[in-house]
Amino acid sequence: MTAARILLADDHALVRRGVRLILDQEPDLTVVAEAGDGAEAVERVRDTDVDLVILDIAMPRMTGLQAAREIGRRSSRGEPPRMLMLSMHDNEQYFFESLKLGACGYVLKSVADEDLVGACRAALRGEAFVYPGAMGALVRDYLDRMRRGERVPETVLTEREDEVLKLIAEGSSSKEIARALTISIKTVERHRANILAKLGMRDRTQLTRYAIRAGLIEP
């Protein structure tokens, strides 16, 4: 049996070590590469032959969702590898966004020892994985929305607004954000105003709390 080759991306070395121990015990799974943030994960996919990428939702420089978007766009080896999202956060919005970006599943870190191996195998078969505790709530929510004629939730903010929000929550100034994203300070301020208006918030403190709840940054 040839073991599936896995790239593991998480900004906490202890988490990577624990996840690697879980996966490397399985004869059909092997971690061949690691990354400490989303940007590094994107680079490793370009230079490493992997079958599956496991991405933490909240990482510096580039979140797991942003990395998933880039991996889907930029794979130089034909079809992009399968992707799984790993998160501390039981967050419906980011679950649906993960699926929209091509991830095969969403695994909570709190139950990774129970669910991750099964999720990896499902993803490698091209099947979706939803952690069992969320299934009932997700189905009920979906059916309720359908009955009310509503759409399945999509991300509230644009891709660029997510990037700006993450940097604001991490404490970056407008000047630093402008430099990091190669945009003008005026554009940063416009994005900040749009974000505050969309989320109904007033200041950086509220934005930071939202970013933590949404899984963009760690508490």
C-alpha positions in Angstrom: 0.0 0.0 0.0 1.3 3.4 -0.9 0.7 5.9 1.8 -1.1 9.2 1.0 1.3 12.2 1.2 0.1 14.9 3.5 1.1 18.6 4.0 0.2 19.9 7.5 -0.1 23.6 8.0 -0.5 25.1 11.5 1.3 28.0 13.2 1.7 26.1 16.5 4.5 23.6 16.4 3.0 21.6 19.3 -0.3 21.2 17.4 1.6 20.1 14.3 3.5 17.5 16.3 0.3 16.2 17.9 -1.5 15.9 14.6 1.5 14.3 13.0 1.6 11.7 15.7 -2.0 10.8 15.0 -1.5 10.5 11.2 1.9 8.8 11.1 0.5 5.9 13.1 -1.7 5.0 10.2 -0.1 2.9 7.4 -2.0 4.6 4.6 -1.2 8.2 5.7 2.1 10.0 6.0 3.0 13.7 6.7 5.7 14.6 4.2 5.8 18.4 4.7 4.8 21.0 7.3 4.2 24.7 7.1 3.9 27.4 9.8 1.5 29.7 8.1 -0.8 29.8 5.0 1.7 31.5 2.7 4.3 28.9 3.5 1.7 26.2 2.8 1.0 27.6 -0.7 4.7 27.6 -1.4 5.1 24.0 -0.2 2.3 22.8 -2.4 4.2 24.3 -5.4 7.4 22.4 -4.6 6.1 19.2 -2.9 4.0 16.4 -4.4 1.2 15.9 -1.9 -2.2 14.3 -2.1 -3.9 16.1 0.8 -3.3 19.5 2.6 -4.6 20.0 6.1 -4.9 23.8 6.8 -5.5 25.5 10.2 -8.1 28.2 9.8 -6.3 30.8 11.9 -2.7 31.4 10.8 -0.4 34.5 10.5 0.4 36.1 7.1 -2.4 34.1 5.3 -5.3 32.3 6.9 -6.2 28.7 6.0 -9.1 30.0 3.9 -6.9 32.4 2.0 -4.4 29.6 1.5 -7.1 27.2 0.3 -8.2 29.8 -2.3 -4.6 30.2 -3.5 -3.9 26.4 -3.6 -7.1 26.0 -5.7 -5.9 28.7 -8.1 -2.2 28.1 -8.4 -1.6 24.4 -8.3 1.2 23.7 -10.9 0.6 20.0 -11.0 -2.8 19.8 -12.7 -5.6 19.1 -10.2 -5.0 20.7 -6.8 -4.5 18.4 -3.8 -7.5 17.6 -1.6 -7.9 20.0 1.3 -9.2 19.7 4.9 -9.7 22.6 7.3 -8.7 22.2 10.9 -10.1 24.7 13.4 -10.7 25.5 17.1 -13.9 27.3 16.1 -17.3 25.7 15.6 -18.2 28.4 13.1 -21.0 28.0 10.5 -19.9 30.8 8.2 -16.3 29.5 7.9 -17.5 25.9 7.5 -19.6 26.9 4.4 -16.8 29.1 3.1 -14.3 26.2 3.4 -16.6 24.0 1.3 -17.1 26.8 -1.3 -13.3 27.0 -1.6 -13.0 23.3 -2.4 -12.2 21.8 1.0 -13.5 18.3 1.6 -14.2 18.8 5.2 -13.9 20.8 8.5 -12.4 19.1 11.6 -12.5 20.6 15.1 -9.1 20.5 16.9 -10.9 19.5 20.1 -11.9 16.1 18.5 -9.0 15.7 16.1 -7.9 12.5 17.7 -11.3 11.0 17.0 -12.2 12.5 13.6 -9.1 13.5 11.7 -8.0 10.1 10.4 -11.5 9.4 9.1 -11.7 12.9 7.6 -8.4 12.4 5.8 -9.5 9.1 4.3 -12.9 10.6 3.2 -11.1 13.5 1.6 -8.7 11.2 -0.3 -11.7 9.3 -1.6 -13.2 12.6 -2.8 -15.9 12.5 -0.2 -17.1 15.3 2.2 -16.5 15.1 5.9 -18.5 17.0 8.5 -17.8 16.5 12.2 -20.6 14.5 13.7 -21.6 17.0 16.4 -22.4 19.6 13.7 -24.4 17.5 11.3 -27.8 17.8 13.0 -27.5 21.5 13.5 -26.3 22.1 9.9 -29.1 20.1 8.4 -31.7 21.8 10.5 -30.3 25.2 9.7 -30.1 24.5 6.0 -33.7 23.2 5.9 -35.0 26.2 7.9 -33.2 28.6 5.5 -34.6 26.8 2.4 -38.2 26.9 3.9 -37.7 30.7 4.4 -36.4 31.1 0.9 -33.0 32.2 2.1 -29.6 31.4 0.5 -27.1 29.2 2.2 -24.8 31.6 4.1 -21.8 33.0 2.3 -18.9 35.0 3.6 -20.0 38.5 4.7 -16.8 40.2 3.6 -14.9 40.2 0.4 -11.5 38.5 0.1 -9.7 41.8 0.4 -11.8 42.9 3.3 -10.9 39.6 5.1 -7.2 40.4 4.6 -7.6 43.9 5.9 -9.7 42.8 8.9 -7.1 40.2 9.8 -4.3 42.7 9.8 -6.3 45.3 11.8 -7.1 42.6 14.4 -3.4 41.7 14.6 -2.6 45.3 15.5 -1.3 46.6 12.2 -1.6 50.4 11.4 -3.2 51.7 8.2 0.3 52.4 6.9 1.5 48.9 7.7 -1.6 47.4 6.1 -1.1 49.5 3.0 2.5 48.3 2.7 1.7 44.6 3.3 -1.1 44.6 0.7 0.5 47.0 -1.7 -2.5 49.4 -1.7 -2.8 53.1 -0.7 -3.6 54.2 2.9 -6.8 55.8 1.5 -7.9 52.4 0.2 -7.1 50.8 3.5 -9.3 53.4 5.3 -12.1 52.8 2.7 -11.9 49.0 3.4 -12.0 49.7 7.1 -15.1 51.8 6.8 -16.8 49.2 4.7 -15.9 46.4 7.1 -17.3 48.4 10.1 -20.5 49.2 8.2 -21.1 45.6 7.0 -20.5 44.1 10.5 -22.3 46.9 12.4 -19.3 47.7 14.5 -17.6 50.9 15.7 -13.9 50.2 16.6 -10.8 48.0 16.4 -11.8 46.2 19.7 -15.0 45.0 18.3 -13.3 44.0 15.0 -10.7 42.0 16.9 -13.4 40.1 18.9 -15.2 39.3 15.6 -11.9 38.1 14.0 -11.3 35.8 17.0 -14.9 34.4 16.8 -14.6 34.0 13.1 -11.3 32.1 13.4 -9.2 34.7 11.5 -6.8 35.1 14.4 -6.1 33.2 17.6 -7.3 34.6 21.0 
